[in-house]
């Protein structure tokens, strides 16, 4: 049940708030250096749809992200890139029409799953052999845990999912492509407040121990402006760029 899952998520964050802290925060997918991530040994990409690749509830790539998406697919083959959305590919997606449209338009698979992020029953594992889904039977076998890049715009879903995946590198995109409902804005505000508190406590602890402040892995960042779309309202940025874990 959705309410129970929300309770589990809240309890997870309360008992271990560090699960909200991404390894890297950028404004947009356009600011991610996918080539350097591949060279660093990461084997696949798990990425959200809404506000990461498309506008909310749409199935086409935001035009200004065309170069970034091409860079992603040049660095990681399409079989190693997986879209995991809490709308497309779920029970909200009648006959999985949204998932089919996304795969057709973006050229990568969409995970079919019943439980929403971050509580997908079996964590997504894009690989050279294909993509795991909650609905696809898998033969039991021992395989190495892949090093994945997990990208999303929501701390309590995408970044917490990244925390569940061993060896993953989570990237938080802080800008959205359209204004959102008051409820979503409130949730984002709460998420950002918890993140700021956790980072402040970490910074205080490091300073007390005489350690340098945590730095960002700048080798994975491309410092380019994100081109706004002429037909949309101005972008909304809810929280400041944060540093790495």
C-alpha positions as CSV (number, residue, x, y, z in Angstrom):
1,X,0.0,0.0,0.0
2,X,1.3,3.5,-0.9
3,X,0.8,4.9,2.7
4,X,2.9,2.0,4.2
5,X,5.6,2.6,1.6
6,X,5.7,6.3,2.5
7,X,6.0,5.4,6.1
8,X,8.9,3.1,5.4
9,X,10.6,5.8,3.4
10,X,10.1,8.4,6.2
11,X,11.5,5.9,8.8
12,X,14.5,5.1,6.6
13,X,15.3,8.8,6.3
14,X,14.7,9.5,10.1
15,X,16.9,6.6,11.2
16,X,19.6,7.2,8.5
17,X,19.3,10.7,7.0
18,X,22.6,10.3,5.1
19,X,20.6,8.3,2.5
20,X,19.4,11.7,1.2
21,X,22.9,12.9,0.5
22,X,23.9,12.5,-3.2
23,X,27.5,11.9,-4.3
24,X,27.1,14.9,-6.7
25,X,24.6,17.6,-7.4
26,X,24.3,19.4,-10.7
27,X,21.7,21.7,-12.3
28,X,20.9,19.4,-15.2
29,X,21.8,16.2,-17.0
30,X,23.6,18.6,-19.4
31,X,26.2,19.2,-16.6
32,X,27.2,15.5,-16.2
33,X,30.4,14.3,-17.8
34,X,29.3,10.8,-18.8
35,X,32.6,10.0,-20.5
36,X,34.6,10.5,-17.3
37,X,32.1,8.4,-15.4
38,X,32.6,5.6,-17.8
39,X,36.4,5.9,-17.6
40,X,36.1,5.8,-13.8
41,X,34.7,2.3,-14.1
42,X,31.0,2.8,-13.8
43,X,29.1,0.2,-15.9
44,X,25.6,1.5,-16.3
45,X,23.2,4.4,-15.8
46,X,19.8,4.4,-13.9
47,X,18.0,7.6,-14.6
48,X,14.6,9.2,-13.9
49,X,12.2,10.5,-16.5
50,X,10.3,13.6,-15.3
51,X,12.5,16.7,-14.9
52,X,15.7,14.7,-15.8
53,X,15.1,13.9,-19.4
54,X,11.6,15.1,-20.2
55,X,9.2,17.6,-18.9
56,X,6.7,16.2,-16.4
57,X,4.4,13.5,-17.9
58,X,5.9,13.8,-21.4
59,X,7.7,11.2,-23.4
60,X,10.1,13.3,-25.5
61,X,13.6,14.5,-24.6
62,X,13.9,18.2,-23.7
63,X,15.6,19.7,-26.8
64,X,18.4,21.4,-24.8
65,X,19.5,18.0,-23.5
66,X,20.0,16.4,-26.9
67,X,23.8,16.7,-26.7
68,X,24.0,15.5,-23.2
69,X,21.8,12.4,-24.0
70,X,24.0,11.6,-27.0
71,X,27.1,11.8,-24.8
72,X,25.4,9.4,-22.3
73,X,24.7,6.9,-25.0
74,X,28.1,7.2,-26.5
75,X,29.7,6.5,-23.1
76,X,27.2,3.8,-22.1
77,X,25.5,1.5,-24.6
78,X,21.7,1.6,-24.6
79,X,21.5,-1.8,-23.0
80,X,23.4,-0.3,-20.0
81,X,21.1,2.7,-19.6
82,X,17.7,2.2,-17.8
83,X,14.9,4.6,-17.2
84,X,13.2,4.0,-13.8
85,X,10.2,6.3,-13.3
86,X,7.5,6.4,-10.7
87,X,5.0,7.0,-13.5
88,X,6.0,5.4,-16.8
89,X,6.4,1.6,-16.5
90,X,4.2,1.4,-13.3
91,X,0.6,0.6,-12.6
92,X,-0.2,4.3,-13.4
93,X,0.9,3.5,-17.0
94,X,-2.0,1.8,-18.7
95,X,-0.7,-1.0,-20.9
96,X,2.7,0.5,-20.4
97,X,2.1,2.9,-23.3
98,X,4.3,5.6,-21.7
99,X,7.1,3.1,-21.3
100,X,6.8,2.1,-24.9
101,X,6.9,5.7,-26.1
102,X,9.9,6.5,-24.0
103,X,11.8,3.5,-25.3
104,X,10.9,4.5,-28.9
105,X,11.8,8.2,-28.4
106,X,14.9,7.8,-26.3
107,X,16.3,4.5,-27.5
108,X,16.7,2.9,-24.0
109,X,14.6,0.4,-22.0
110,X,12.2,1.5,-19.3
111,X,11.9,-0.7,-16.1
112,X,8.5,-2.2,-15.5
113,X,7.9,-2.3,-11.7
114,X,5.0,-2.4,-9.2
115,X,6.5,-0.7,-6.1
116,X,7.6,2.9,-6.6
117,X,11.1,4.2,-6.0
118,X,12.9,3.8,-3.8
119,X,11.2,0.5,-2.9
120,X,11.3,-1.3,-6.2
121,X,11.3,-5.0,-5.2
122,X,14.5,-5.9,-7.0
123,X,17.0,-3.0,-7.7
124,X,17.5,-2.2,-11.4
125,X,20.6,-3.6,-13.0
126,X,21.3,-2.5,-16.5
127,X,24.0,-4.7,-18.1
128,X,25.3,-6.0,-21.4
129,X,22.9,-8.9,-21.1
130,X,19.8,-6.8,-20.7
131,X,17.7,-5.1,-18.0
132,X,16.1,-6.6,-14.9
133,X,12.5,-5.7,-14.1
134,X,10.1,-6.6,-11.3
135,X,8.0,-8.5,-13.7
136,X,10.7,-10.5,-15.5
137,X,11.7,-13.9,-14.1
138,X,15.4,-14.2,-13.5
139,X,17.4,-17.4,-13.2
140,X,19.3,-17.5,-10.0
141,X,23.0,-17.0,-10.6
142,X,25.9,-15.3,-9.0
143,X,26.9,-12.1,-10.9
144,X,29.2,-9.3,-9.8
145,X,27.3,-6.2,-8.5
146,X,27.6,-3.5,-11.2
147,X,28.8,0.0,-10.4
148,X,25.9,2.1,-11.4
149,X,25.3,5.9,-11.8
150,X,21.9,6.8,-10.4
151,X,20.4,10.1,-11.6
152,X,17.3,11.8,-10.5
153,X,15.7,15.1,-9.3
154,X,14.1,13.8,-6.1
155,X,16.1,13.1,-2.9
156,X,13.5,10.9,-1.2
157,X,13.1,8.6,-4.2
158,X,16.0,8.7,-6.7
159,X,18.8,9.4,-4.2
160,X,17.5,7.0,-1.6
161,X,17.3,4.4,-4.4
162,X,21.0,5.1,-5.1
163,X,21.8,4.5,-1.5
164,X,20.2,1.1,-1.7
165,X,22.4,0.0,-4.6
166,X,25.9,-1.1,-3.6
167,X,28.8,0.6,-5.3
168,X,26.5,3.2,-6.9
169,X,27.2,6.9,-7.6
170,X,24.1,9.1,-7.1
171,X,23.7,12.4,-8.9
172,X,20.9,14.9,-8.0
173,X,19.7,17.3,-10.6
174,X,18.3,20.4,-8.9
175,X,16.4,22.2,-11.6
176,X,12.9,21.3,-12.9
177,X,11.5,22.1,-16.3
178,X,8.0,23.3,-15.2
179,X,6.5,24.7,-12.0
180,X,5.0,22.0,-9.8
181,X,2.1,21.6,-7.4
182,X,2.2,23.1,-3.9
183,X,2.4,19.6,-2.4
184,X,5.5,18.7,-4.4
185,X,7.1,22.0,-3.6
186,X,6.6,21.4,0.1
187,X,8.1,17.9,-0.1
188,X,11.1,19.3,-2.0
189,X,11.5,22.0,0.7
190,X,11.4,19.3,3.5
191,X,13.9,17.2,1.6
192,X,16.3,20.1,1.0
193,X,16.0,21.1,4.7
194,X,17.0,17.7,5.9
195,X,19.8,17.6,3.4
196,X,21.2,21.0,4.5
197,X,21.0,19.8,8.2
198,X,22.9,16.6,7.4
199,X,25.6,18.4,5.4
200,X,25.9,21.0,8.1
201,X,26.4,18.3,10.8
202,X,29.0,16.5,8.6
203,X,30.8,19.8,8.0
204,X,30.9,20.5,11.7
205,X,32.2,17.1,12.6
206,X,34.9,17.3,10.0
207,X,36.0,20.7,11.2
208,X,36.0,19.5,14.8
209,X,38.3,16.6,13.7
210,X,40.6,19.0,11.9
211,X,39.7,17.7,8.5
212,X,39.3,19.6,5.2
213,X,35.7,20.2,4.0
214,X,34.3,17.6,1.7
215,X,34.9,18.4,-1.9
216,X,33.0,17.8,-5.1
217,X,34.2,15.3,-7.7
218,X,34.6,18.0,-10.3
219,X,35.9,15.6,-12.9
220,X,32.3,14.4,-13.4
221,X,30.9,17.9,-14.0
222,X,30.6,19.9,-17.2
223,X,30.3,23.6,-16.5
224,X,27.8,24.6,-19.2
225,X,24.6,26.7,-18.9
226,X,21.3,25.0,-19.4
227,X,19.4,26.5,-22.3
228,X,15.8,27.4,-21.2
229,X,12.9,26.3,-23.4
230,X,11.0,29.2,-25.0
231,X,7.6,27.8,-24.3
232,X,8.0,27.2,-20.6
233,X,8.0,29.3,-17.5
234,X,11.3,30.1,-15.9
235,X,13.0,27.1,-14.3
236,X,12.5,26.7,-10.5
237,X,15.5,25.7,-8.4
238,X,14.5,24.6,-4.9
239,X,17.8,23.9,-3.3
240,X,21.4,25.1,-3.7
241,X,24.0,22.9,-5.3
242,X,25.4,20.6,-2.6
243,X,28.8,18.9,-2.4
244,X,29.6,15.2,-2.5
245,X,29.2,12.6,0.3
